[in-house]
Amino acid sequence: MTSKLKRAKGKKSALRTGRIARLRASVSVEDELLRLAEENAGSEARWNRPRKQRISLRVDREVVDWFKSRGPGYQTRINRILRRVMEEGKKRMGEK
């Protein structure tokens, strides 16, 4: 390897090391915030939530606009309504 390549490689690894250090620092800060939130809100509620799945869903623009007009958290509200419909359907079908 030429000295020019070694220097370029050294700079890249230094940049990568700096990025990794920043990521680790941000993760430790997030861990601390999560720990504090769990102490205040109770950790059971955080861990008993169902897992989420990212999907792409085509919805009428008017429907999305209406949910958004109600303020932040429109996706959560849509999910809650769908969950209610699902649970009602299970009750009608005799499922648990």
N, CA, C and O atoms as a CHARMM CRD file, in Angstrom:
* protein
*
  384
    1    1 MET  N      0.83200  -1.18400   0.00000 PROA 1      0.00000
    2    1 MET  CA     0.00000   0.00000   0.00000 PROA 1      0.00000
    3    1 MET  C      0.87200   1.24000   0.00000 PROA 1      0.00000
    4    1 MET  O      1.90900   1.29600   0.66000 PROA 1      0.00000
    5    2 THR  N      0.43800   2.20800  -0.73600 PROA 2      0.00000
    6    2 THR  CA     1.20100   3.44400  -0.75000 PROA 2      0.00000
    7    2 THR  C      0.86400   4.25100   0.49400 PROA 2      0.00000
    8    2 THR  O     -0.14900   4.01500   1.15100 PROA 2      0.00000
    9    3 SER  N      1.72200   5.19600   0.80100 PROA 3      0.00000
   10    3 SER  CA     1.48400   6.00700   1.99800 PROA 3      0.00000
   11    3 SER  C      0.21500   6.84500   1.85200 PROA 3      0.00000
   12    3 SER  O     -0.45800   7.13600   2.84100 PROA 3      0.00000
   13    4 LYS  N     -0.11300   7.23500   0.60300 PROA 4      0.00000
   14    4 LYS  CA    -1.33100   8.01700   0.37800 PROA 4      0.00000
   15    4 LYS  C     -2.56100   7.18000   0.71800 PROA 4      0.00000
   16    4 LYS  O     -3.48600   7.68500   1.35400 PROA 4      0.00000
   17    5 LEU  N     -2.59100   5.91500   0.31100 PROA 5      0.00000
   18    5 LEU  CA    -3.70700   5.02300   0.61300 PROA 5      0.00000
   19    5 LEU  C     -3.80700   4.75100   2.10000 PROA 5      0.00000
   20    5 LEU  O     -4.90200   4.69600   2.65900 PROA 5      0.00000
   21    6 LYS  N     -2.65100   4.58000   2.74300 PROA 6      0.00000
   22    6 LYS  CA    -2.65900   4.33500   4.18500 PROA 6      0.00000
   23    6 LYS  C     -3.26400   5.52000   4.93100 PROA 6      0.00000
   24    6 LYS  O     -4.03700   5.34000   5.87200 PROA 6      0.00000
   25    7 ARG  N     -2.90500   6.74200   4.50200 PROA 7      0.00000
   26    7 ARG  CA    -3.45500   7.92700   5.15400 PROA 7      0.00000
   27    7 ARG  C     -4.95900   8.01400   4.95300 PROA 7      0.00000
   28    7 ARG  O     -5.70100   8.30700   5.89100 PROA 7      0.00000
   29    8 ALA  N     -5.40800   7.75800   3.72400 PROA 8      0.00000
   30    8 ALA  CA    -6.84300   7.81400   3.44900 PROA 8      0.00000
   31    8 ALA  C     -7.57900   6.76600   4.27600 PROA 8      0.00000
   32    8 ALA  O     -8.64300   7.04300   4.82900 PROA 8      0.00000
   33    9 LYS  N     -7.02000   5.57100   4.36200 PROA 9      0.00000
   34    9 LYS  CA    -7.63700   4.51900   5.15500 PROA 9      0.00000
   35    9 LYS  C     -7.64000   4.90100   6.62900 PROA 9      0.00000
   36    9 LYS  O     -8.61400   4.64200   7.33500 PROA 9      0.00000
   37   10 GLY  N     -6.56400   5.51100   7.09500 PROA 10     0.00000
   38   10 GLY  CA    -6.49400   5.94800   8.48500 PROA 10     0.00000
   39   10 GLY  C     -7.54300   7.00200   8.80700 PROA 10     0.00000
   40   10 GLY  O     -8.13200   6.98000   9.88800 PROA 10     0.00000
   41   11 LYS  N     -7.77800   7.91900   7.88400 PROA 11     0.00000
   42   11 LYS  CA    -8.79500   8.95000   8.09400 PROA 11     0.00000
   43   11 LYS  C    -10.18300   8.33100   8.16200 PROA 11     0.00000
   44   11 LYS  O    -11.00100   8.70100   9.00500 PROA 11     0.00000
   45   12 LYS  N    -10.44300   7.36900   7.25300 PROA 12     0.00000
   46   12 LYS  CA   -11.75700   6.72100   7.25400 PROA 12     0.00000
   47   12 LYS  C    -11.98500   5.96400   8.54300 PROA 12     0.00000
   48   12 LYS  O    -13.07600   6.02500   9.11100 PROA 12     0.00000
   49   13 SER  N    -10.98100   5.25200   9.01600 PROA 13     0.00000
   50   13 SER  CA   -11.17600   4.49200  10.25500 PROA 13     0.00000
   51   13 SER  C    -11.32800   5.43400  11.44500 PROA 13     0.00000
   52   13 SER  O    -12.05700   5.12600  12.38800 PROA 13     0.00000
   53   14 ALA  N    -10.64800   6.57800  11.41100 PROA 14     0.00000
   54   14 ALA  CA   -10.80700   7.55600  12.49100 PROA 14     0.00000
   55   14 ALA  C    -12.21900   8.12700  12.47100 PROA 14     0.00000
   56   14 ALA  O    -12.83300   8.31000  13.52200 PROA 14     0.00000
   57   15 LEU  N    -12.73300   8.41000  11.27700 PROA 15     0.00000
   58   15 LEU  CA   -14.11000   8.90700  11.17100 PROA 15     0.00000
   59   15 LEU  C    -15.09500   7.85900  11.66300 PROA 15     0.00000
   60   15 LEU  O    -16.04400   8.17100  12.38300 PROA 15     0.00000
   61   16 ARG  N    -14.85900   6.60800  11.26600 PROA 16     0.00000
   62   16 ARG  CA   -15.74900   5.52800  11.67500 PROA 16     0.00000
   63   16 ARG  C    -15.70400   5.34700  13.19100 PROA 16     0.00000
   64   16 ARG  O    -16.74200   5.14600  13.82100 PROA 16     0.00000
   65   17 THR  N    -14.51600   5.41600  13.77500 PROA 17     0.00000
   66   17 THR  CA   -14.37500   5.28200  15.21800 PROA 17     0.00000
   67   17 THR  C    -15.11800   6.40700  15.93100 PROA 17     0.00000
   68   17 THR  O    -15.77800   6.17600  16.94400 PROA 17     0.00000
   69   18 GLY  N    -15.01100   7.62300  15.40100 PROA 18     0.00000
   70   18 GLY  CA   -15.72700   8.75900  15.99200 PROA 18     0.00000
   71   18 GLY  C    -17.23000   8.57400  15.91100 PROA 18     0.00000
   72   18 GLY  O    -17.94800   8.87500  16.86500 PROA 18     0.00000
   73   19 ARG  N    -17.71400   8.07500  14.77000 PROA 19     0.00000
   74   19 ARG  CA   -19.15300   7.82900  14.61000 PROA 19     0.00000
   75   19 ARG  C    -19.62800   6.76900  15.58500 PROA 19     0.00000
   76   19 ARG  O    -20.68400   6.90600  16.20300 PROA 19     0.00000
   77   20 ILE  N    -18.84100   5.71100  15.71800 PROA 20     0.00000
   78   20 ILE  CA   -19.21400   4.62200  16.64000 PROA 20     0.00000
   79   20 ILE  C    -19.26200   5.14700  18.06400 PROA 20     0.00000
   80   20 ILE  O    -20.17300   4.80500  18.81900 PROA 20     0.00000
   81   21 ALA  N    -18.29700   5.97200  18.44200 PROA 21     0.00000
   82   21 ALA  CA   -18.28100   6.52900  19.79700 PROA 21     0.00000
   83   21 ALA  C    -19.51400   7.39900  20.03700 PROA 21     0.00000
   84   21 ALA  O    -20.12500   7.33100  21.10400 PROA 21     0.00000
   85   22 ARG  N    -19.88300   8.22100  19.04100 PROA 22     0.00000
   86   22 ARG  CA   -21.08100   9.05300  19.18600 PROA 22     0.00000
   87   22 ARG  C    -22.34100   8.19700  19.30000 PROA 22     0.00000
   88   22 ARG  O    -23.23100   8.49700  20.09600 PROA 22     0.00000
   89   23 LEU  N    -22.41500   7.12900  18.50000 PROA 23     0.00000
   90   23 LEU  CA   -23.56800   6.23000  18.57600 PROA 23     0.00000
   91   23 LEU  C    -23.65900   5.57300  19.94800 PROA 23     0.00000
   92   23 LEU  O    -24.73800   5.48900  20.53400 PROA 23     0.00000
   93   24 ARG  N    -22.52300   5.10900  20.45300 PROA 24     0.00000
   94   24 ARG  CA   -22.51900   4.47600  21.77400 PROA 24     0.00000
   95   24 ARG  C    -22.93800   5.46600  22.84800 PROA 24     0.00000
   96   24 ARG  O    -23.66900   5.11100  23.77200 PROA 24     0.00000
   97   25 ALA  N    -22.48200   6.69300  22.73200 PROA 25     0.00000
   98   25 ALA  CA   -22.85300   7.71300  23.71200 PROA 25     0.00000
   99   25 ALA  C    -24.34700   7.99500  23.64800 PROA 25     0.00000
  100   25 ALA  O    -24.99800   8.13600  24.68300 PROA 25     0.00000
  101   26 SER  N    -24.89400   8.07800  22.43800 PROA 26     0.00000
  102   26 SER  CA   -26.32800   8.35200  22.32200 PROA 26     0.00000
  103   26 SER  C    -27.14900   7.17800  22.83200 PROA 26     0.00000
  104   26 SER  O    -28.21400   7.37400  23.41900 PROA 26     0.00000
  105   27 VAL  N    -26.66300   5.95500  22.61300 PROA 27     0.00000
  106   27 VAL  CA   -27.37500   4.77300  23.11800 PROA 27     0.00000
  107   27 VAL  C    -27.37500   4.77500  24.63800 PROA 27     0.00000
  108   27 VAL  O    -28.39100   4.45700  25.25700 PROA 27     0.00000
  109   28 SER  N    -26.25100   5.12900  25.24500 PROA 28     0.00000
  110   28 SER  CA   -26.21100   5.14500  26.70600 PROA 28     0.00000
  111   28 SER  C    -27.14000   6.22500  27.27000 PROA 28     0.00000
  112   28 SER  O    -27.75900   6.02800  28.31600 PROA 28     0.00000
  113   29 VAL  N    -27.23600   7.36400  26.58000 PROA 29     0.00000
  114   29 VAL  CA   -28.15900   8.41000  27.01300 PROA 29     0.00000
  115   29 VAL  C    -29.59700   7.91100  26.87300 PROA 29     0.00000
  116   29 VAL  O    -30.42000   8.12100  27.76300 PROA 29     0.00000
  117   30 GLU  N    -29.89500   7.24800  25.75000 PROA 30     0.00000
  118   30 GLU  CA   -31.24300   6.71300  25.54500 PROA 30     0.00000
  119   30 GLU  C    -31.57300   5.65000  26.58800 PROA 30     0.00000
  120   30 GLU  O    -32.69800   5.59600  27.08600 PROA 30     0.00000
  121   31 ASP  N    -30.59100   4.80100  26.92200 PROA 31     0.00000
  122   31 ASP  CA   -30.80900   3.79500  27.95800 PROA 31     0.00000
  123   31 ASP  C    -31.14900   4.44500  29.29500 PROA 31     0.00000
  124   31 ASP  O    -32.02900   3.97600  30.01600 PROA 31     0.00000
  125   32 GLU  N    -30.45100   5.52100  29.61800 PROA 32     0.00000
  126   32 GLU  CA   -30.69500   6.22700  30.87100 PROA 32     0.00000
  127   32 GLU  C    -32.09100   6.85300  30.87200 PROA 32     0.00000
  128   32 GLU  O    -32.80700   6.77900  31.87100 PROA 32     0.00000
  129   33 LEU  N    -32.47800   7.47200  29.74800 PROA 33     0.00000
  130   33 LEU  CA   -33.81600   8.06000  29.64700 PROA 33     0.00000
  131   33 LEU  C    -34.88900   6.98600  29.74700 PROA 33     0.00000
  132   33 LEU  O    -35.91600   7.19000  30.39500 PROA 33     0.00000
  133   34 LEU  N    -34.65600   5.84800  29.11200 PROA 34     0.00000
  134   34 LEU  CA   -35.61500   4.74400  29.18600 PROA 34     0.00000
  135   34 LEU  C    -35.74900   4.25000  30.62100 PROA 34     0.00000
  136   34 LEU  O    -36.85700   3.97600  31.08300 PROA 34     0.00000
  137   35 ARG  N    -34.62600   4.13500  31.32900 PROA 35     0.00000
  138   35 ARG  CA   -34.65600   3.68500  32.72000 PROA 35     0.00000
  139   35 ARG  C    -35.45800   4.66100  33.58000 PROA 35     0.00000
  140   35 ARG  O    -36.27300   4.24400  34.40300 PROA 35     0.00000
  141   36 LEU  N    -35.22700   5.95600  33.38900 PROA 36     0.00000
  142   36 LEU  CA   -35.96900   6.95300  34.15000 PROA 36     0.00000
  143   36 LEU  C    -37.45700   6.92100  33.82600 PROA 36     0.00000
  144   36 LEU  O    -38.29300   7.04600  34.72100 PROA 36     0.00000
  145   37 ALA  N    -37.78500   6.75600  32.55800 PROA 37     0.00000
  146   37 ALA  CA   -39.19600   6.69200  32.15900 PROA 37     0.00000
  147   37 ALA  C    -39.87100   5.47000  32.77200 PROA 37     0.00000
  148   37 ALA  O    -41.02700   5.53700  33.19100 PROA 37     0.00000
  149   38 GLU  N    -39.14700   4.35700  32.82400 PROA 38     0.00000
  150   38 GLU  CA   -39.71500   3.13500  33.40600 PROA 38     0.00000
  151   38 GLU  C    -39.96000   3.30100  34.89500 PROA 38     0.00000
  152   38 GLU  O    -40.95800   2.81100  35.42400 PROA 38     0.00000
  153   39 GLU  N    -39.05200   3.99100  35.56900 PROA 39     0.00000
  154   39 GLU  CA   -39.24400   4.21400  37.00400 PROA 39     0.00000
  155   39 GLU  C    -40.49100   5.06000  37.26000 PROA 39     0.00000
  156   39 GLU  O    -41.23000   4.83300  38.21800 PROA 39     0.00000
  157   40 ASN  N    -40.70800   6.04200  36.37900 PROA 40     0.00000
  158   40 ASN  CA   -41.83900   6.94400  36.57600 PROA 40     0.00000
  159   40 ASN  C    -43.16200   6.35800  36.10600 PROA 40     0.00000
  160   40 ASN  O    -44.19800   6.60200  36.72400 PROA 40     0.00000
  161   41 ALA  N    -43.14200   5.58500  35.01700 PROA 41     0.00000
  162   41 ALA  CA   -44.39600   5.12400  34.42000 PROA 41     0.00000
  163   41 ALA  C    -44.69700   3.66300  34.73000 PROA 41     0.00000
  164   41 ALA  O    -45.79700   3.19800  34.43000 PROA 41     0.00000
  165   42 GLY  N    -43.78300   2.94000  35.30700 PROA 42     0.00000
  166   42 GLY  CA   -43.98800   1.51500  35.54700 PROA 42     0.00000
  167   42 GLY  C    -43.53300   0.72000  34.33900 PROA 42     0.00000
  168   42 GLY  O    -44.03500   0.93700  33.23600 PROA 42     0.00000
  169   43 SER  N    -42.61000  -0.17900  34.51800 PROA 43     0.00000
  170   43 SER  CA   -42.00900  -0.88100  33.38800 PROA 43     0.00000
  171   43 SER  C    -42.94100  -1.90900  32.77500 PROA 43     0.00000
  172   43 SER  O    -42.75500  -2.28000  31.61600 PROA 43     0.00000
  173   44 GLU  N    -43.93600  -2.38100  33.51100 PROA 44     0.00000
  174   44 GLU  CA   -44.81100  -3.41800  32.96400 PROA 44     0.00000
  175   44 GLU  C    -45.60500  -2.90300  31.76500 PROA 44     0.00000
  176   44 GLU  O    -45.76400  -3.63000  30.78400 PROA 44     0.00000
  177   45 ALA  N    -46.09500  -1.69600  31.81800 PROA 45     0.00000
  178   45 ALA  CA   -46.87900  -1.15700  30.70600 PROA 45     0.00000
  179   45 ALA  C    -46.02700  -1.08100  29.44600 PROA 45     0.00000
  180   45 ALA  O    -46.53300  -1.32400  28.35000 PROA 45     0.00000
  181   46 ARG  N    -44.76800  -0.75400  29.57600 PROA 46     0.00000
  182   46 ARG  CA   -43.87800  -0.62900  28.42100 PROA 46     0.00000
  183   46 ARG  C    -43.65200  -1.97500  27.76200 PROA 46     0.00000
  184   46 ARG  O    -43.63700  -2.04900  26.53300 PROA 46     0.00000
  185   47 TRP  N    -43.47900  -3.02200  28.51000 PROA 47     0.00000
  186   47 TRP  CA   -43.07700  -4.30300  27.94500 PROA 47     0.00000
  187   47 TRP  C    -44.25400  -5.20500  27.59200 PROA 47     0.00000
  188   47 TRP  O    -44.05900  -6.22500  26.93100 PROA 47     0.00000
  189   48 ASN  N    -45.45500  -4.86500  28.00900 PROA 48     0.00000
  190   48 ASN  CA   -46.59700  -5.70500  27.69300 PROA 48     0.00000
  191   48 ASN  C    -47.33000  -5.25700  26.44000 PROA 48     0.00000
  192   48 ASN  O    -48.34200  -5.85400  26.07400 PROA 48     0.00000
  193   49 ARG  N    -46.85000  -4.23700  25.78800 PROA 49     0.00000
  194   49 ARG  CA   -47.49400  -3.77100  24.56500 PROA 49     0.00000
  195   49 ARG  C    -47.25000  -4.77400  23.44300 PROA 49     0.00000
  196   49 ARG  O    -46.19100  -5.39900  23.38200 PROA 49     0.00000
  197   50 PRO  N    -48.24100  -4.92600  22.54800 PROA 50     0.00000
  198   50 PRO  CA   -48.02800  -5.81900  21.40700 PROA 50     0.00000
  199   50 PRO  C    -46.94900  -5.25700  20.48600 PROA 50     0.00000
  200   50 PRO  O    -46.74500  -4.04500  20.41400 PROA 50     0.00000
  201   51 ARG  N    -46.27300  -6.14200  19.79600 PROA 51     0.00000
  202   51 ARG  CA   -45.24400  -5.70900  18.84900 PROA 51     0.00000
  203   51 ARG  C    -45.91300  -5.08000  17.64400 PROA 51     0.00000
  204   51 ARG  O    -47.02100  -5.46500  17.26900 PROA 51     0.00000
  205   52 LYS  N    -45.26000  -4.14000  17.05300 PROA 52     0.00000
  206   52 LYS  CA   -45.79700  -3.42600  15.88800 PROA 52     0.00000
  207   52 LYS  C    -45.14600  -3.97700  14.62100 PROA 52     0.00000
  208   52 LYS  O    -44.02700  -4.48900  14.64600 PROA 52     0.00000
  209   53 GLN  N    -45.87000  -3.85900  13.52800 PROA 53     0.00000
  210   53 GLN  CA   -45.34700  -4.24700  12.22900 PROA 53     0.00000
  211   53 GLN  C    -45.54300  -3.08300  11.27300 PROA 53     0.00000
  212   53 GLN  O    -46.63900  -2.53100  11.17000 PROA 53     0.00000
  213   54 ARG  N    -44.49300  -2.71800  10.58600 PROA 54     0.00000
  214   54 ARG  CA   -44.57000  -1.62800   9.62900 PROA 54     0.00000
  215   54 ARG  C    -45.22300  -2.15700   8.35900 PROA 54     0.00000
  216   54 ARG  O    -44.80600  -3.17500   7.80600 PROA 54     0.00000
  217   55 ILE  N    -46.25400  -1.44900   7.90700 PROA 55     0.00000
  218   55 ILE  CA   -46.93900  -1.82600   6.67600 PROA 55     0.00000
  219   55 ILE  C    -47.16300  -0.58300   5.82900 PROA 55     0.00000
  220   55 ILE  O    -46.99800   0.54500   6.29300 PROA 55     0.00000
  221   56 SER  N    -47.53600  -0.80900   4.59700 PROA 56     0.00000
  222   56 SER  CA   -47.94000   0.28000   3.73500 PROA 56     0.00000
  223   56 SER  C    -49.42900   0.09100   3.48400 PROA 56     0.00000
  224   56 SER  O    -49.85700  -0.97300   3.03700 PROA 56     0.00000
  225   57 LEU  N    -50.20100   1.10200   3.76800 PROA 57     0.00000
  226   57 LEU  CA   -51.65200   1.00600   3.68900 PROA 57     0.00000
  227   57 LEU  C    -52.18000   2.21300   2.92700 PROA 57     0.00000
  228   57 LEU  O    -51.86200   3.35500   3.25700 PROA 57     0.00000
  229   58 ARG  N    -52.97900   1.95300   1.92000 PROA 58     0.00000
  230   58 ARG  CA   -53.55300   3.05400   1.15000 PROA 58     0.00000
  231   58 ARG  C    -54.91100   3.39200   1.74000 PROA 58     0.00000
  232   58 ARG  O    -55.80700   2.55000   1.79400 PROA 58     0.00000
  233   59 VAL  N    -55.05200   4.63800   2.18200 PROA 59     0.00000
  234   59 VAL  CA   -56.26400   5.11200   2.84100 PROA 59     0.00000
  235   59 VAL  C    -56.70700   6.37900   2.11800 PROA 59     0.00000
  236   59 VAL  O    -55.87800   7.15200   1.63700 PROA 59     0.00000
  237   60 ASP  N    -58.02200   6.58500   2.04600 PROA 60     0.00000
  238   60 ASP  CA   -58.52800   7.80300   1.41200 PROA 60     0.00000
  239   60 ASP  C    -57.91600   9.04000   2.06600 PROA 60     0.00000
  240   60 ASP  O    -57.75600   9.10100   3.28500 PROA 60     0.00000
  241   61 ARG  N    -57.58600   9.99900   1.25000 PROA 61     0.00000
  242   61 ARG  CA   -56.95000  11.22800   1.73900 PROA 61     0.00000
  243   61 ARG  C    -57.82400  11.91400   2.78900 PROA 61     0.00000
  244   61 ARG  O    -57.31400  12.43800   3.77900 PROA 61     0.00000
  245   62 GLU  N    -59.14000  11.90800   2.57200 PROA 62     0.00000
  246   62 GLU  CA   -60.05800  12.55400   3.51300 PROA 62     0.00000
  247   62 GLU  C    -59.99400  11.90000   4.88800 PROA 62     0.00000
  248   62 GLU  O    -60.08800  12.57600   5.91200 PROA 62     0.00000
  249   63 VAL  N    -59.83400  10.57800   4.89900 PROA 63     0.00000
  250   63 VAL  CA   -59.75300   9.85100   6.17000 PROA 63     0.00000
  251   63 VAL  C    -58.48600  10.25500   6.91500 PROA 63     0.00000
  252   63 VAL  O    -58.52900  10.55300   8.10900 PROA 63     0.00000
  253   64 VAL  N    -57.35700  10.26300   6.20600 PROA 64     0.00000
  254   64 VAL  CA   -56.08500  10.63900   6.83100 PROA 64     0.00000
  255   64 VAL  C    -56.14000  12.08300   7.30900 PROA 64     0.00000
  256   64 VAL  O    -55.69400  12.38800   8.41500 PROA 64     0.00000
  257   65 ASP  N    -56.68200  12.96900   6.48800 PROA 65     0.00000
  258   65 ASP  CA   -56.78500  14.38100   6.88600 PROA 65     0.00000
  259   65 ASP  C    -57.62300  14.53800   8.15000 PROA 65     0.00000
  260   65 ASP  O    -57.29000  15.33700   9.02600 PROA 65     0.00000
  261   66 TRP  N    -58.71400  13.77300   8.24300 PROA 66     0.00000
  262   66 TRP  CA   -59.56900  13.85700   9.42000 PROA 66     0.00000
  263   66 TRP  C    -58.81800  13.41500  10.67300 PROA 66     0.00000
  264   66 TRP  O    -58.88600  14.08100  11.70600 PROA 66     0.00000
  265   67 PHE  N    -58.09500  12.28300  10.58600 PROA 67     0.00000
  266   67 PHE  CA   -57.33100  11.81500  11.74100 PROA 67     0.00000
  267   67 PHE  C    -56.23800  12.81500  12.11100 PROA 67     0.00000
  268   67 PHE  O    -56.02600  13.09400  13.29100 PROA 67     0.00000
  269   68 LYS  N    -55.54500  13.35500  11.10900 PROA 68     0.00000
  270   68 LYS  CA   -54.48500  14.32600  11.37700 PROA 68     0.00000
  271   68 LYS  C    -55.03800  15.60400  11.99600 PROA 68     0.00000
  272   68 LYS  O    -54.36600  16.24300  12.80600 PROA 68     0.00000
  273   69 SER  N    -56.25600  15.98000  11.62100 PROA 69     0.00000
  274   69 SER  CA   -56.83600  17.21100  12.15100 PROA 69     0.00000
  275   69 SER  C    -57.11700  17.11300  13.64800 PROA 69     0.00000
  276   69 SER  O    -57.29700  18.13500  14.31100 PROA 69     0.00000
  277   70 ARG  N    -57.15600  15.92200  14.17500 PROA 70     0.00000
  278   70 ARG  CA   -57.39300  15.71000  15.60100 PROA 70     0.00000
  279   70 ARG  C    -56.12800  15.89400  16.43500 PROA 70     0.00000
  280   70 ARG  O    -56.17200  15.80700  17.66200 PROA 70     0.00000
  281   71 GLY  N    -54.99200  16.14800  15.76600 PROA 71     0.00000
  282   71 GLY  CA   -53.74800  16.40100  16.48200 PROA 71     0.00000
  283   71 GLY  C    -52.75600  15.26600  16.33400 PROA 71     0.00000
  284   71 GLY  O    -53.01200  14.29500  15.62200 PROA 71     0.00000
  285   72 PRO  N    -51.61100  15.38800  17.01400 PROA 72     0.00000
  286   72 PRO  CA   -50.56800  14.37100  16.91300 PROA 72     0.00000
  287   72 PRO  C    -51.06200  13.00500  17.38400 PROA 72     0.00000
  288   72 PRO  O    -51.97200  12.90700  18.20700 PROA 72     0.00000
  289   73 GLY  N    -50.45000  11.96700  16.85300 PROA 73     0.00000
  290   73 GLY  CA   -50.79300  10.61700  17.26500 PROA 73     0.00000
  291   73 GLY  C    -51.87800   9.98100  16.41200 PROA 73     0.00000
  292   73 GLY  O    -52.57200   9.07000  16.86400 PROA 73     0.00000
  293   74 TYR  N    -52.02800  10.45300  15.18600 PROA 74     0.00000
  294   74 TYR  CA   -53.10900   9.93000  14.34800 PROA 74     0.00000
  295   74 TYR  C    -52.93000   8.44800  14.03300 PROA 74     0.00000
  296   74 TYR  O    -53.91700   7.72100  13.92700 PROA 74     0.00000
  297   75 GLN  N    -51.69500   7.99100  13.88100 PROA 75     0.00000
  298   75 GLN  CA   -51.46600   6.57200  13.58900 PROA 75     0.00000
  299   75 GLN  C    -51.86600   5.70800  14.78200 PROA 75     0.00000
  300   75 GLN  O    -52.41300   4.61900  14.60700 PROA 75     0.00000
  301   76 THR  N    -51.59800   6.18300  15.97300 PROA 76     0.00000
  302   76 THR  CA   -51.99000   5.45800  17.18000 PROA 76     0.00000
  303   76 THR  C    -53.50000   5.38300  17.27600 PROA 76     0.00000
  304   76 THR  O    -54.05100   4.34000  17.62900 PROA 76     0.00000
  305   77 ARG  N    -54.17900   6.48700  16.96300 PROA 77     0.00000
  306   77 ARG  CA   -55.64800   6.47500  17.00000 PROA 77     0.00000
  307   77 ARG  C    -56.21900   5.50100  15.98000 PROA 77     0.00000
  308   77 ARG  O    -57.17000   4.77700  16.27500 PROA 77     0.00000
  309   78 ILE  N    -55.64000   5.47700  14.77200 PROA 78     0.00000
  310   78 ILE  CA   -56.09800   4.52600  13.75600 PROA 78     0.00000
  311   78 ILE  C    -55.90500   3.10300  14.26200 PROA 78     0.00000
  312   78 ILE  O    -56.78700   2.26000  14.09700 PROA 78     0.00000
  313   79 ASN  N    -54.76000   2.83100  14.87300 PROA 79     0.00000
  314   79 ASN  CA   -54.48600   1.49000  15.39300 PROA 79     0.00000
  315   79 ASN  C    -55.48600   1.10600  16.48200 PROA 79     0.00000
  316   79 ASN  O    -55.96300  -0.02900  16.51300 PROA 79     0.00000
  317   80 ARG  N    -55.80400   2.04400  17.37600 PROA 80     0.00000
  318   80 ARG  CA   -56.76300   1.75200  18.44900 PROA 80     0.00000
  319   80 ARG  C    -58.14200   1.43300  17.89600 PROA 80     0.00000
  320   80 ARG  O    -58.81400   0.52300  18.38000 PROA 80     0.00000
  321   81 ILE  N    -58.56500   2.17900  16.88400 PROA 81     0.00000
  322   81 ILE  CA   -59.87500   1.92700  16.28300 PROA 81     0.00000
  323   81 ILE  C    -59.89000   0.56100  15.60500 PROA 81     0.00000
  324   81 ILE  O    -60.84900  -0.19600  15.74900 PROA 81     0.00000
  325   82 LEU  N    -58.83400   0.25000  14.87100 PROA 82     0.00000
  326   82 LEU  CA   -58.76100  -1.06600  14.21900 PROA 82     0.00000
  327   82 LEU  C    -58.74600  -2.19000  15.24800 PROA 82     0.00000
  328   82 LEU  O    -59.36300  -3.23300  15.03200 PROA 82     0.00000
  329   83 ARG  N    -58.04700  -1.98900  16.36900 PROA 83     0.00000
  330   83 ARG  CA   -58.01100  -2.99500  17.42900 PROA 83     0.00000
  331   83 ARG  C    -59.41100  -3.20700  18.01300 PROA 83     0.00000
  332   83 ARG  O    -59.82600  -4.34000  18.25800 PROA 83     0.00000
  333   84 ARG  N    -60.13400  -2.09600  18.23400 PROA 84     0.00000
  334   84 ARG  CA   -61.50300  -2.21300  18.75600 PROA 84     0.00000
  335   84 ARG  C    -62.39000  -3.01300  17.81100 PROA 84     0.00000
  336   84 ARG  O    -63.15700  -3.87200  18.24600 PROA 84     0.00000
  337   85 VAL  N    -62.28200  -2.72900  16.52300 PROA 85     0.00000
  338   85 VAL  CA   -63.06200  -3.46000  15.52700 PROA 85     0.00000
  339   85 VAL  C    -62.68400  -4.93800  15.54500 PROA 85     0.00000
  340   85 VAL  O    -63.56000  -5.80000  15.46900 PROA 85     0.00000
  341   86 MET  N    -61.39000  -5.24000  15.64500 PROA 86     0.00000
  342   86 MET  CA   -60.91800  -6.62300  15.69300 PROA 86     0.00000
  343   86 MET  C    -61.48600  -7.34200  16.91600 PROA 86     0.00000
  344   86 MET  O    -61.96900  -8.46800  16.80400 PROA 86     0.00000
  345   87 GLU  N    -61.43200  -6.69400  18.08800 PROA 87     0.00000
  346   87 GLU  CA   -61.91900  -7.32600  19.31100 PROA 87     0.00000
  347   87 GLU  C    -63.42600  -7.54500  19.26100 PROA 87     0.00000
  348   87 GLU  O    -63.91800  -8.57200  19.73000 PROA 87     0.00000
  349   88 GLU  N    -64.16500  -6.59000  18.69700 PROA 88     0.00000
  350   88 GLU  CA   -65.60800  -6.76800  18.53800 PROA 88     0.00000
  351   88 GLU  C    -65.90300  -7.94000  17.60600 PROA 88     0.00000
  352   88 GLU  O    -66.81200  -8.73100  17.86000 PROA 88     0.00000
  353   89 GLY  N    -65.14000  -8.04500  16.54400 PROA 89     0.00000
  354   89 GLY  CA   -65.30900  -9.16200  15.61400 PROA 89     0.00000
  355   89 GLY  C    -65.02400 -10.49800  16.27500 PROA 89     0.00000
  356   89 GLY  O    -65.71600 -11.48200  16.01600 PROA 89     0.00000
  357   90 LYS  N    -64.00500 -10.53700  17.12900 PROA 90     0.00000
  358   90 LYS  CA   -63.69300 -11.77200  17.85300 PROA 90     0.00000
  359   90 LYS  C    -64.83000 -12.14700  18.79100 PROA 90     0.00000
  360   90 LYS  O    -65.17100 -13.32400  18.90900 PROA 90     0.00000
  361   91 LYS  N    -65.42400 -11.15500  19.46300 PROA 91     0.00000
  362   91 LYS  CA   -66.53500 -11.43700  20.37800 PROA 91     0.00000
  363   91 LYS  C    -67.71900 -12.02000  19.62100 PROA 91     0.00000
  364   91 LYS  O    -68.35600 -12.96600  20.08300 PROA 91     0.00000
  365   92 ARG  N    -68.01100 -11.44700  18.45100 PROA 92     0.00000
  366   92 ARG  CA   -69.12900 -11.94700  17.65200 PROA 92     0.00000
  367   92 ARG  C    -68.90100 -13.36300  17.15600 PROA 92     0.00000
  368   92 ARG  O    -69.83700 -14.15500  17.04600 PROA 92     0.00000
  369   93 MET  N    -67.65300 -13.67100  16.85900 PROA 93     0.00000
  370   93 MET  CA   -67.31200 -14.99100  16.32700 PROA 93     0.00000
  371   93 MET  C    -67.07200 -16.00800  17.44100 PROA 93     0.00000
  372   93 MET  O    -66.89300 -17.19400  17.16600 PROA 93     0.00000
  373   94 GLY  N    -67.06700 -15.55500  18.69700 PROA 94     0.00000
  374   94 GLY  CA   -66.85400 -16.45300  19.82300 PROA 94     0.00000
  375   94 GLY  C    -65.40000 -16.81200  20.06800 PROA 94     0.00000
  376   94 GLY  O    -65.10300 -17.79300  20.75100 PROA 94     0.00000
  377   95 GLU  N    -64.48300 -16.01100  19.50700 PROA 95     0.00000
  378   95 GLU  CA   -63.04800 -16.25200  19.71900 PROA 95     0.00000
  379   95 GLU  C    -62.61900 -15.57300  21.00600 PROA 95     0.00000
  380   95 GLU  O    -63.33900 -14.75500  21.57800 PROA 95     0.00000
  381   96 LYS  N    -61.41400 -15.94100  21.44600 PROA 96     0.00000
  382   96 LYS  CA   -60.82800 -15.27700  22.62200 PROA 96     0.00000
  383   96 LYS  C    -59.78200 -14.31000  22.20600 PROA 96     0.00000
  384   96 LYS  O    -59.17500 -13.65400  23.05200 PROA 96     0.00000
